[in-house]
């Protein structure tokens, strides 16, 4: 057996020790697959909360750092925090609707205050996840994921039009913004549809690169390097720089979102063990993963890092390549940390035009929506299930489109129920518990 064959086989073992030369390209493949997905949410939140360019860079730095910390903790558990499995963790798009609501209502400090509280609660969720899984069947999780995707579309369209800066300048929806968004979207789709291996999983990155080059060619101030030129090469996050505020409604919304994401994490961890190890995941691994996310959510709240979860595209890479070596994913975490302490890197990312981000993220939001539909189809769409999902979506979307219907409720209730995601989640969760299964309903009628 050749030395290369032995080294390749080491990639397929969790405790394998492939050569660093072979492990590094595998690690960079994972970094490229998650990079844009990790830095885009903090850039969007910075715009929503009206942060300065310097603060936008700090949020982006913190996203890379907390992603690296969470990835490493999942590989090397500490006191039961972490799952001891390979995965790549980063800032989650799924939290965007809730972060947007909290950010618009109270500002960035409230986001981190609610994240600190919810991360603490999430640790206890991880302890009892085996007991509460039954309350989150596919129709509950699918409805929530579907609602997340639908809620994100207006964010994408806002960025396609040029974002808040273009609105203030009266140029929102200008032709150059449409051109950048459409070109980025088409290139991203082309890579996703026709690309192979690394090109396919890096479609969003390639699309943004093409859109970025086009923006440079068009000129007109679409790309501004002033902040990049003034940024330093090394900087550590400043703890509690953004402050913390604690609002009951924000905390409740964030806790509910952490519950939803805990259930989604179950799916990602299960896919990792089935695809990479050909076995089911254990309750200890699931609990460790969720507790690790909760702990890192608390750490992130202190340094400016938004909530994290496993990246599905990286789970897909694991299932496709069967590469599960801890050495590979250790390199992923280290590269993310190094990128996070380099303001130049974050400043360069912050120069990406918002219309380019809008065109690229549209594919992500569409994928989230379709993931919700796929989850729904995992459970038989009986009359009962169709009505539960339909009513939950109808009430949630309807209330968000006419929030004044809540004007006579206490302010706390208005803030929580003003989000279609929260309303849909609460309705589908309660109806699924209260409405009997079709077979049980038939038996009850026969008994009468």
C-alpha positions as CSV (number, residue, x, y, z in Angstrom):
1,X,0.0,0.0,0.0
2,X,1.4,3.4,-1.0
3,X,2.1,6.2,1.4
4,X,-0.5,8.4,-0.3
5,X,-3.2,5.7,0.0
6,X,-2.5,5.4,3.7
7,X,-2.7,9.2,4.1
8,X,-6.0,9.3,2.2
9,X,-7.5,6.6,4.4
10,X,-6.5,8.7,7.4
11,X,-8.9,11.4,6.2
12,X,-11.8,9.0,6.6
13,X,-11.1,8.4,10.3
14,X,-12.1,10.9,13.0
15,X,-8.8,10.3,14.9
16,X,-6.8,9.8,11.7
17,X,-3.6,11.8,11.1
18,X,-3.3,12.6,7.4
19,X,-0.3,14.7,6.4
20,X,-0.8,18.5,6.9
21,X,-0.2,18.9,3.2
22,X,-3.2,16.8,2.4
23,X,-5.3,18.0,5.3
24,X,-4.9,21.7,4.4
25,X,-6.6,21.7,1.0
26,X,-9.5,19.7,2.5
27,X,-9.8,22.3,5.3
28,X,-9.8,25.2,2.8
29,X,-12.5,23.6,0.8
30,X,-14.7,23.8,3.9
31,X,-13.6,27.4,4.7
32,X,-14.5,28.5,1.2
33,X,-17.9,26.7,1.4
34,X,-18.9,28.6,4.6
35,X,-17.0,31.9,4.3
36,X,-19.7,34.1,2.7
37,X,-22.5,32.5,4.6
38,X,-20.6,33.4,7.8
39,X,-19.8,37.1,7.1
40,X,-23.0,38.1,5.4
41,X,-25.4,38.1,8.4
42,X,-23.3,40.5,10.5
43,X,-23.0,42.8,7.5
44,X,-26.7,42.8,7.1
45,X,-27.3,43.3,10.8
46,X,-24.8,46.2,10.8
47,X,-26.9,47.9,8.1
48,X,-30.2,47.3,9.9
49,X,-28.8,48.7,13.2
50,X,-27.2,51.7,11.6
51,X,-23.6,50.8,12.7
52,X,-20.6,52.7,11.5
53,X,-18.2,51.1,8.9
54,X,-15.7,50.4,11.7
55,X,-18.3,48.6,13.8
56,X,-19.4,46.6,10.7
57,X,-15.8,45.4,10.4
58,X,-15.8,44.5,14.1
59,X,-19.0,42.4,13.7
60,X,-17.5,40.6,10.7
61,X,-14.3,39.9,12.7
62,X,-16.3,38.5,15.6
63,X,-18.3,36.3,13.3
64,X,-15.1,34.6,12.1
65,X,-13.8,34.3,15.6
66,X,-17.0,32.8,17.1
67,X,-17.3,30.5,14.2
68,X,-13.8,29.2,14.8
69,X,-14.3,28.9,18.5
70,X,-17.6,26.9,18.1
71,X,-16.1,24.6,15.4
72,X,-13.2,23.8,17.7
73,X,-15.4,23.3,20.8
74,X,-17.5,20.8,18.9
75,X,-14.3,18.9,18.0
76,X,-12.8,19.0,21.4
77,X,-15.6,19.0,24.0
78,X,-15.1,20.5,27.4
79,X,-17.2,19.2,30.4
80,X,-19.8,17.9,28.0
81,X,-20.0,21.1,25.9
82,X,-19.4,19.9,22.3
83,X,-20.3,16.8,20.4
84,X,-16.8,15.4,19.5
85,X,-17.8,15.2,15.8
86,X,-16.6,17.0,12.7
87,X,-18.6,20.0,11.5
88,X,-18.2,23.6,10.6
89,X,-20.1,26.1,12.7
90,X,-20.8,29.7,11.8
91,X,-23.2,32.6,12.2
92,X,-26.7,31.4,11.2
93,X,-29.0,33.0,8.5
94,X,-31.9,31.3,10.3
95,X,-31.7,33.9,13.1
96,X,-31.9,36.8,10.8
97,X,-35.7,37.5,11.0
98,X,-35.5,37.6,14.8
99,X,-32.3,39.6,14.9
100,X,-33.8,42.1,12.4
101,X,-36.9,42.6,14.6
102,X,-34.9,43.1,17.8
103,X,-32.3,45.3,16.0
104,X,-35.0,47.5,14.5
105,X,-36.9,47.7,17.8
106,X,-34.1,48.2,20.3
107,X,-30.7,48.2,18.6
108,X,-27.6,46.0,18.6
109,X,-27.2,46.0,22.4
110,X,-30.6,44.2,22.8
111,X,-29.5,41.6,20.3
112,X,-26.5,40.6,22.4
113,X,-28.4,40.9,25.7
114,X,-31.1,38.5,24.5
115,X,-28.5,36.2,22.9
116,X,-26.7,35.9,26.3
117,X,-29.9,34.9,28.1
118,X,-31.0,32.5,25.3
119,X,-27.6,30.9,25.1
120,X,-27.8,30.2,28.8
121,X,-31.2,28.6,28.4
122,X,-30.0,26.6,25.4
123,X,-27.6,24.8,27.6
124,X,-30.6,23.3,29.5
125,X,-32.3,22.5,26.3
126,X,-29.3,20.4,25.3
127,X,-29.6,18.5,28.6
128,X,-33.2,17.5,27.9
129,X,-33.3,17.4,24.1
130,X,-34.0,13.6,24.1
131,X,-37.2,14.2,26.0
132,X,-38.6,17.1,24.0
133,X,-37.8,15.9,20.5
134,X,-41.2,14.4,20.1
135,X,-42.8,17.9,20.3
136,X,-41.0,19.0,17.2
137,X,-42.0,16.7,14.4
138,X,-41.4,17.6,10.7
139,X,-44.6,19.7,10.4
140,X,-43.5,22.0,13.3
141,X,-39.8,22.3,12.2
142,X,-40.8,22.5,8.5
143,X,-43.3,25.3,9.1
144,X,-40.7,27.3,11.0
145,X,-38.0,26.8,8.5
146,X,-40.4,27.7,5.6
147,X,-41.4,30.9,7.5
148,X,-37.7,31.8,8.1
149,X,-37.1,31.6,4.3
150,X,-40.2,33.7,3.5
151,X,-39.3,36.3,6.1
152,X,-35.8,36.8,4.6
153,X,-37.0,37.7,1.1
154,X,-37.7,41.3,1.9
155,X,-34.1,41.6,3.2
156,X,-32.7,40.2,0.0
157,X,-34.9,42.6,-2.1
158,X,-33.8,45.6,0.0
159,X,-30.2,44.7,-0.6
160,X,-30.7,44.1,-4.4
161,X,-32.1,47.7,-4.6
162,X,-28.9,49.1,-3.0
163,X,-29.8,49.0,0.7
164,X,-30.5,51.7,3.2
165,X,-27.7,53.9,1.8
166,X,-29.3,53.9,-1.6
167,X,-32.7,54.7,-0.1
168,X,-31.3,57.7,1.7
169,X,-29.6,58.9,-1.5
170,X,-32.7,58.5,-3.6
171,X,-31.1,55.9,-5.8
172,X,-32.8,52.7,-4.5
173,X,-33.4,50.3,-7.4
174,X,-31.1,52.1,-9.8
175,X,-30.1,50.1,-13.0
176,X,-26.5,49.5,-11.7
177,X,-27.8,47.8,-8.6
178,X,-30.1,45.6,-10.6
179,X,-27.2,44.7,-13.0
180,X,-24.9,43.7,-10.1
181,X,-27.6,41.6,-8.4
182,X,-28.7,39.8,-11.5
183,X,-25.2,39.0,-12.7
184,X,-24.3,37.7,-9.2
185,X,-27.5,35.6,-9.0
186,X,-27.0,34.1,-12.5
187,X,-23.3,33.2,-11.8
188,X,-24.3,31.7,-8.4
189,X,-27.1,29.6,-10.0
190,X,-24.8,28.5,-12.9
191,X,-22.2,27.2,-10.4
192,X,-24.9,25.5,-8.3
193,X,-26.6,23.8,-11.4
194,X,-23.6,22.9,-13.5
195,X,-20.5,23.0,-11.2
196,X,-18.8,20.0,-9.8
197,X,-17.4,19.4,-6.2
198,X,-15.7,22.6,-5.0
199,X,-17.2,24.9,-7.7
200,X,-20.7,23.6,-6.8
201,X,-20.4,24.2,-3.0
202,X,-18.6,27.5,-3.6
203,X,-21.2,28.9,-6.0
204,X,-22.2,31.8,-3.7
205,X,-18.5,32.8,-3.2
206,X,-17.8,32.7,-7.0
207,X,-21.0,34.7,-7.7
208,X,-20.0,37.4,-5.3
209,X,-16.5,37.5,-6.7
210,X,-17.8,38.0,-10.2
211,X,-20.3,40.7,-9.0
212,X,-17.5,42.4,-7.1
213,X,-15.3,42.6,-10.2
214,X,-18.2,44.0,-12.2
215,X,-18.7,46.6,-9.5
216,X,-15.1,47.6,-9.8
217,X,-15.4,47.9,-13.5
218,X,-18.5,50.0,-13.3
219,X,-16.9,52.4,-10.8
220,X,-19.0,55.3,-9.6
221,X,-18.2,54.7,-5.9
222,X,-19.8,51.2,-5.8
223,X,-16.8,49.9,-4.0
224,X,-15.1,52.1,-1.4
225,X,-11.6,51.2,-0.1
226,X,-11.3,54.0,2.5
227,X,-12.0,51.8,5.5
228,X,-9.9,49.0,4.1
229,X,-6.9,51.3,3.7
230,X,-7.2,52.5,7.2
231,X,-7.8,49.1,8.8
232,X,-5.0,47.4,10.7
233,X,-3.6,44.0,10.3
234,X,-4.2,42.7,13.8
235,X,-6.9,43.3,16.3
236,X,-8.6,41.4,19.1
237,X,-12.4,41.8,19.8
238,X,-13.2,44.3,22.5
239,X,-15.5,42.6,25.1
240,X,-18.9,44.2,25.6
241,X,-18.0,46.9,23.1
242,X,-21.6,46.9,21.7
243,X,-23.1,46.8,25.2
244,X,-26.0,44.7,26.4
245,X,-29.7,45.5,27.0
246,X,-32.3,43.1,28.3
247,X,-35.8,43.3,27.1
248,X,-38.3,40.6,28.0
249,X,-39.9,40.3,24.5
250,X,-36.5,40.2,22.8
251,X,-35.3,37.4,25.2
252,X,-38.5,35.4,24.7
253,X,-38.2,35.6,20.9
254,X,-34.5,34.6,21.0
255,X,-35.1,31.7,23.4
256,X,-37.8,30.4,21.0
257,X,-35.4,30.7,18.1
258,X,-32.8,28.8,20.0
259,X,-35.3,26.0,20.6
260,X,-36.1,25.9,16.9
261,X,-32.4,25.9,16.0
262,X,-31.8,23.1,18.5
263,X,-34.2,20.9,16.6
264,X,-32.6,21.9,13.3
265,X,-29.2,21.0,14.8
266,X,-30.5,17.5,15.4
267,X,-31.0,17.2,11.6
268,X,-27.5,18.4,10.8
269,X,-25.8,16.3,13.4
270,X,-27.8,13.2,12.3
271,X,-26.7,13.9,8.7
272,X,-23.1,14.1,9.7
273,X,-23.0,10.8,11.6
274,X,-25.0,9.0,8.9
275,X,-23.0,10.5,6.0
276,X,-19.6,10.4,7.6
277,X,-19.8,7.4,10.0
278,X,-22.8,5.4,8.7
279,X,-24.5,5.4,12.1
280,X,-27.1,7.2,14.0
281,X,-26.0,10.0,16.4
282,X,-26.4,9.5,20.1
283,X,-28.3,11.6,22.5
284,X,-25.0,12.5,24.2
285,X,-23.7,13.9,20.9
286,X,-26.9,15.8,20.2
287,X,-26.9,17.2,23.7
288,X,-23.3,18.1,23.5
289,X,-23.8,19.9,20.2
290,X,-26.6,22.0,21.5
291,X,-24.9,22.8,24.8
292,X,-21.8,23.8,22.9
293,X,-23.8,26.2,20.7
294,X,-25.4,27.7,23.8
295,X,-22.1,28.3,25.5
296,X,-20.6,29.8,22.4
297,X,-23.7,31.9,22.0
298,X,-23.0,33.4,25.4
299,X,-19.3,33.9,24.5
300,X,-20.4,35.5,21.2
301,X,-22.7,37.9,22.9
302,X,-19.7,39.2,24.9
303,X,-17.4,39.7,21.9
304,X,-19.9,40.7,19.2
305,X,-20.4,37.3,17.6
306,X,-23.9,36.5,16.5
307,X,-25.6,33.1,17.1
308,X,-24.1,30.0,15.3
309,X,-25.3,26.7,14.0
310,X,-23.9,23.9,11.8
311,X,-23.6,24.8,8.1
312,X,-25.6,22.5,5.9
313,X,-23.3,23.0,2.9
314,X,-20.4,21.7,5.0
315,X,-22.5,18.8,6.2
316,X,-23.1,18.0,2.5
317,X,-19.3,18.1,1.9
318,X,-18.8,15.6,4.7
319,X,-21.4,13.3,3.3
320,X,-19.9,13.6,-0.2
321,X,-16.2,13.3,0.5
322,X,-16.4,11.1,3.7
323,X,-13.6,13.2,5.1
324,X,-14.1,13.3,8.9
325,X,-10.5,13.7,10.2
326,X,-10.4,15.9,13.3
327,X,-7.1,17.3,12.0
328,X,-8.9,18.7,8.9
329,X,-11.6,20.5,10.9
330,X,-9.0,21.7,13.5
331,X,-7.4,23.6,10.6
332,X,-10.8,25.0,9.6
333,X,-11.2,26.4,13.1
334,X,-7.7,27.8,13.1
335,X,-8.0,29.5,9.7
336,X,-11.3,31.1,10.9
337,X,-9.7,32.4,14.0
338,X,-6.8,33.9,12.1
339,X,-9.2,35.6,9.7
340,X,-11.1,37.0,12.6
341,X,-8.2,38.7,14.2
342,X,-7.2,40.4,11.0
343,X,-9.2,43.7,10.5
344,X,-7.9,43.9,6.9
345,X,-9.8,40.8,6.0
346,X,-13.0,42.0,7.5
347,X,-12.6,45.4,6.0
348,X,-12.1,43.9,2.5
349,X,-15.3,41.8,3.0
350,X,-17.2,45.0,4.0
351,X,-16.4,46.6,0.6
352,X,-18.7,44.2,-1.1
353,X,-21.7,46.2,-2.5
354,X,-25.0,45.5,-0.9
355,X,-26.7,44.7,-4.3
356,X,-24.1,42.0,-4.8
357,X,-24.9,40.5,-1.4
358,X,-28.6,40.7,-2.2
359,X,-28.2,38.8,-5.5
360,X,-26.1,36.1,-3.8
361,X,-28.2,35.6,-0.6
362,X,-31.4,35.2,-2.6
363,X,-30.2,31.7,-3.4
364,X,-29.6,31.0,0.3
365,X,-33.0,32.3,1.3
366,X,-34.6,30.2,-1.5
367,X,-32.7,27.1,-0.3
368,X,-34.0,27.7,3.3
369,X,-37.6,28.0,2.0
370,X,-37.3,24.8,0.1
371,X,-35.7,23.0,3.0
372,X,-38.8,23.9,5.0
373,X,-41.0,22.3,2.3
374,X,-38.8,19.2,2.2
375,X,-39.1,18.9,6.0
376,X,-42.9,19.2,5.7
377,X,-42.9,16.4,3.2
378,X,-41.2,14.1,5.6
379,X,-44.5,13.7,7.4
380,X,-47.7,12.6,5.7
381,X,-49.6,15.6,4.5
382,X,-53.0,14.5,5.9
383,X,-55.9,16.9,6.1
384,X,-54.9,17.5,9.8
385,X,-51.3,18.4,9.0
386,X,-52.2,20.5,5.9
387,X,-54.6,22.6,8.0
388,X,-52.2,23.0,10.9
389,X,-49.4,24.2,8.6
390,X,-51.8,26.4,6.5
391,X,-53.4,28.1,9.5
392,X,-50.1,28.7,11.2
393,X,-48.7,30.4,8.1
394,X,-51.9,32.3,7.4
395,X,-52.0,33.8,10.9
396,X,-48.3,34.5,11.0
397,X,-48.0,36.2,7.6
398,X,-51.3,37.9,8.0
399,X,-50.5,39.5,11.3
400,X,-47.1,40.7,10.1
401,X,-48.7,42.4,7.1
402,X,-51.2,44.2,9.3
403,X,-49.5,44.7,12.7
404,X,-52.0,47.3,13.8
405,X,-54.4,44.4,14.5
406,X,-52.4,43.9,17.7
407,X,-52.6,47.6,18.8
408,X,-54.9,46.8,21.8
409,X,-52.6,44.1,23.2
410,X,-49.9,44.9,25.8
411,X,-46.7,46.2,24.2
412,X,-44.8,43.0,25.2
413,X,-47.3,40.9,23.3
414,X,-47.2,43.2,20.3
415,X,-43.5,43.0,20.0
416,X,-43.5,39.1,20.2
417,X,-46.5,38.5,18.0
418,X,-45.5,41.2,15.4
419,X,-43.0,38.6,14.0
420,X,-44.6,36.1,11.5
421,X,-41.9,33.6,12.5
422,X,-42.9,33.7,16.2
423,X,-46.6,33.6,15.5
424,X,-46.3,30.7,13.1
425,X,-44.1,28.8,15.5
426,X,-46.5,29.2,18.4
427,X,-49.6,28.3,16.4
428,X,-48.1,25.2,14.7
429,X,-46.5,24.1,18.0
430,X,-49.8,24.4,20.0
431,X,-52.1,23.0,17.3
432,X,-49.8,20.0,16.8
433,X,-50.2,19.2,20.5
434,X,-53.9,19.9,20.8
435,X,-55.3,18.5,17.5
436,X,-55.5,14.7,17.7
437,X,-54.0,12.6,14.9
438,X,-56.4,11.6,12.2
439,X,-56.5,7.9,13.3
440,X,-57.1,8.8,16.9
441,X,-59.8,11.2,15.8
442,X,-61.5,8.4,13.8
443,X,-61.4,6.0,16.8
444,X,-62.9,8.7,19.0
445,X,-65.8,9.3,16.6
446,X,-66.4,5.5,16.3
447,X,-66.5,5.3,20.1
448,X,-69.2,7.9,20.2
